[in-house]
Amino acid sequence: MNWLSLAFFLLMPTVSNAEHQNDNHFSKDHCAEIYKGIQFLLSEADKHWELLNENTEGSKQFIEDAMRIQWLADVAGNYSTVYRTFCSEN
């Protein structure tokens, strides 16, 4: 539920802004929010990377941390693409 809420809050500015834009670019405020979201996702991935190193490879906690890192990095990468595409002039 926590990850679903995070995804909802990160996507909401993107969806609401896209409905009102005619020039295919986001406002500076929306771009700043996306950038902060990317930073948050990467900092969370770093935290789990540190936890990953503390656990035995193959353990349940190791696998869970590895899956979280992969998900966080994928989402951050997707938002980076959105940022480059729609915030390039801001």
C-alpha positions, 0 to 999 in steps of 0.5 A: 500500500505504501508503494502504491501511495508513493506512485500515486503522488508522484504521478498526480502532478504529471497527469494533471499537468498534461491535461492543461498544457498545449506546448508539451512542456511542464511548468517549472514548479511541476518540473521541480516536483518531478526532480525532487521525486527522482532524488527521493527515489534514488535516495531510497534506493541508496538506503536499500543498497546499504541494507543489501550489503548487511544481509546474507546473499540469498536471504529473504531480506536480501532478495526483498532489498534487491527487488526494492532497489530494482523497482526504485531505479526503474521508476527513477529512470522512467521519471528521468525520461519524463523530466528530459522530455518535458522539462528540457526548456525549464 
